[in-house]
Amino acid sequence: MKNFKFWVKVCVFNFFLVSVIGAMMRYNMAFSLPGFNHKFMQESHSHFAFYGWVSATVFLFVTKYLSENFPKIDLAKYQYLMISNQICSYGMLISFLYGGYFWLSIVFSSVALFTGFAYFVFLLVDTKSNKNPEIIWLKSGAFFATFSAIGIFGLAYFSTKKDNFEILFKASTYFYLHYQYNGFFLFTCIGLFLILLKNSGIQIQEKFNKTIFWLLFFSCFFGYGLSILWIEMHPILYGFFVLISAIQLIGAFLLLNRIRTTTLFKKQNSIQKILLSIFGFAFILKFILQSLSAIPVLAAFAFSNIHIVIAYLHLVLLMGVSLFLICLILHHTKIILTKILKISIILMVFGIVCNELILGLLGFFSVFYIPFLSARYWLLFVSIAIMVSIGMFFKILKLK
């Protein structure tokens, strides 16, 4: 694949910019950042994280995979998609930071959305006759990314009538987030993980792969109901969603147990072992928390506590997906692991784990009305640690 090293650097730099905006938000919460609107920073941060970092890196590694396994595919269209995604990502970064939702930011986000549609169509057409176990995961991830757009259209419609349709507006938000986090991010990461296993000489049996896939696909498709348990619903429907939570938990444990029995860890260096271990922990914890949300008391607490919601989103996006993508970069690029590079990754892991712990404590203490006034300063500290670690990682990143 042409310019692979260049695109790796671009993706890591984008991850650094995500951390910069995150640190700015935490500074604004702890002190004050004149001239910046906190809500605008939040919208800029989330959109750039989704498109500039995660989507960009996914496009990169999927394109690399296609270039190595499908030599007859014209990769130029994927390169154009990556360029379009970058233009839109930086457009959203700046426009949302400047004015939140207005005509320019909506234009950039719309074009980015249609770029994702094109990626799904290209992937379907180019791999339609291929039966590799990872393909079904990659295509399903792209499908869920496209399917999540229904939530975006709902947000666009109900935002003008938010006072009358507040529940539908909130439900549209959760629709988008559910199929992005639990669909696009998760299924694509599993597909990329199977590619990593294959590169390490480990094959997953086709029958087992399909069993796990359908368990998780079915539970993800209908699992949106677990994100809207705060809406009153019929007991039968509620029972169905409880069943869905059990199905996805079974699928997750079966997959994790199968991976545990492979020789993958023996073939990784110490840093990759750390990153994969944390990704596995975040992966299974995500499903456990989703299943626990089926308990009415816990669901009411979780959905009404902003710290718990943010902790869950960071668990998936930062502790799970982002650290896994860093692991993939180390695996696919033959990076020279210098001592400083190892320190930067360990610092990154430390900051991300501490971020989760502090957010979790904030949510727990709020139940018992225990004040945690210094939390905003600790969150600022770990945000700066994450920003510095990613900056170090980018600066000393040397690709063979």
Secondary structure, 3 states (H helix, E strand, C coil): CCCHHHHHHHHHHHHHHHHHHHHHHHHHHHCCCCCCCHHHHHHHHHHHHHHHHHHHHHHHHHHHHHHHHCCCCCCHHHHHHHHHHHHHHHHHHHHHHHHCCCHHHHHHHHHHHHHHHHHHHHHHHHCCCCCCHHHHHHHHHHHHHHHCHHHHHHHHHHHHHCCCCHHHHHHHHHHHHHHHHHHHHHHHHHHHHHHHHHHCCCCCCHHHHHHHHHHHHHHHHHHHHHHCCCCCCCHHHHHHHHHHHHHHHHHHHHHHHHHHCCCCHHHCCHHHHHHHHHHHHHHHHHHHHHHHCCCHHHHHHHHHCHHHHHHHHHHHHHHHHHHHHHHHHHHHHCECCCHHHHHHHHHHHHHHHHHHHHHHHHHHHHHCCCCCCCHHHHHHHHHHHHHHHHHHHHHCCCEC
